[in-house]
Amino acid sequence: MTPFKLMLSLPVVAPLLDVIKGLADDLRRTPALPHAAPAAEAEFSEMWAGELLAAQNRDVDVLLALFDEEFFAEGAVYLNTGNAEAVARACSAVRLCLRERCLSGVGDEALESGDIEQDRLDEPVRKAFHCYLFLATIQELIIEQMDE
């Protein structure tokens, strides 16, 4: 993957970062996709779940690291071979969390198409929806770059 610079609008993205950071705290404690294991495999499942949670936390840390002092100074984030996959996974985890916790009243088709009457949404739901779309766009850009 060729490294690339993504220019973002600070006034647009900054409020979305608040949403992401709030969900990141939840994601540090619980996996984006909880699972139930059979009782006979409880010890193995607990170890596996712990490893998945640790990996999810590392990915979310990589995502949050994009929005450092340099981002706030110039509005740019940098994606490359070293961080792109982790960022894409973190975007998925945060989007799943948004879907379950903030956007449960919005259908999956509407979420994926973006076809929602936003003026009918309460402010917190609207902000969560914008965050969902923002993270989807980052994922799409990463996938495009990886395909090249």
C-alpha positions in Angstrom: 0.0 0.0 0.0 1.3 3.4 -0.9 1.3 5.8 2.1 -1.2 8.6 1.7 -2.2 11.8 3.5 -5.8 12.4 4.2 -6.9 16.0 4.7 -9.8 16.5 7.0 -11.8 19.5 8.1 -11.0 20.1 11.8 -14.4 21.7 12.6 -16.2 18.7 11.1 -14.1 16.0 12.5 -13.4 17.3 16.0 -16.9 16.7 17.3 -16.8 13.2 15.8 -13.6 12.5 17.7 -15.5 13.1 20.9 -18.0 10.3 19.9 -15.1 8.0 19.0 -13.2 8.6 22.2 -16.4 8.0 24.3 -16.9 4.7 22.6 -13.3 3.8 22.8 -13.6 3.8 26.6 -16.4 1.2 26.2 -14.4 -0.8 23.7 -11.5 -1.1 26.2 -13.8 -3.2 28.4 -16.0 -5.0 26.0 -15.5 -6.5 22.6 -17.4 -4.9 19.7 -18.9 -8.3 18.9 -19.7 -10.1 22.2 -19.9 -13.9 22.0 -21.2 -16.6 24.1 -19.1 -19.8 24.5 -20.3 -23.2 25.6 -19.6 -23.9 29.3 -17.3 -26.7 28.4 -15.0 -24.3 26.6 -15.2 -21.5 29.1 -11.5 -21.3 30.0 -10.4 -21.4 26.3 -13.1 -18.9 25.4 -12.1 -16.5 28.2 -8.5 -16.6 27.0 -9.5 -16.1 23.4 -11.9 -13.2 24.3 -9.1 -11.6 26.3 -6.7 -11.8 23.3 -9.4 -10.4 21.0 -10.1 -7.5 23.4 -6.4 -6.7 23.6 -6.1 -6.7 19.8 -9.2 -4.5 19.6 -7.7 -2.1 22.1 -4.4 -1.9 20.1 -6.4 -1.2 16.9 -8.4 1.6 18.6 -5.2 3.1 20.0 -3.8 3.2 16.4 -7.0 4.9 15.2 -6.9 7.5 18.0 -3.2 8.1 17.4 -4.0 9.5 13.9 -5.7 12.5 15.6 -2.6 13.8 17.3 -1.1 17.3 17.6 -0.1 17.2 13.9 -3.8 16.6 13.0 -4.9 19.5 15.0 -2.2 21.7 13.5 -2.7 20.9 9.8 -5.9 18.8 9.6 -4.0 15.8 8.1 -3.8 12.1 9.0 -1.3 9.7 7.5 -2.1 6.1 6.5 0.4 3.6 5.5 1.2 -0.1 5.5 2.0 0.0 9.2 -1.3 1.4 10.4 -4.0 1.0 7.7 -5.2 -2.5 8.6 -5.4 -1.6 12.3 -7.3 1.6 11.5 -9.8 -0.3 9.3 -10.4 -2.8 12.0 -10.8 -0.1 14.6 -13.3 1.7 12.4 -15.3 -1.5 12.2 -15.3 -1.9 15.9 -16.4 1.7 16.5 -19.0 1.4 13.8 -20.4 -1.8 15.4 -20.5 -0.1 18.7 -22.2 3.0 17.2 -24.8 0.7 15.6 -25.6 -1.1 18.7 -25.5 1.7 21.3 -26.4 4.9 19.4 -28.1 3.9 16.1 -30.2 0.9 17.1 -33.3 2.7 15.9 -31.9 3.2 12.4 -32.2 0.3 10.0 -29.1 -1.4 8.6 -30.1 -0.5 5.0 -30.5 3.1 5.9 -27.1 3.1 7.7 -25.3 1.6 4.8 -26.9 3.8 2.2 -26.8 7.0 4.2 -30.4 7.6 3.1 -31.7 9.1 6.3 -33.7 12.2 7.0 -31.1 13.7 9.3 -33.3 16.7 10.4 -35.6 14.1 12.1 -32.7 12.8 14.2 -32.0 14.1 17.7 -28.6 15.8 17.9 -26.7 12.9 19.6 -28.1 10.4 17.1 -27.2 12.7 14.2 -23.7 13.1 15.5 -23.4 9.3 15.9 -24.7 8.9 12.3 -22.1 11.4 11.0 -19.4 9.5 12.9 -20.6 6.2 11.4 -20.4 7.7 7.9 -17.0 9.2 8.6 -15.5 5.9 9.7 -17.1 4.1 6.7 -15.4 6.6 4.4 -12.0 6.1 6.1 -12.5 2.3 5.6 -13.4 2.7 2.0 -10.3 4.9 1.3 -8.1 2.3 3.0 -9.6 -0.5 0.9 -9.1 1.5 -2.3 -5.5 2.1 -1.5 -4.9 -1.5 -0.6 -6.4 -2.7 -3.9 -4.0 -0.5 -5.9 
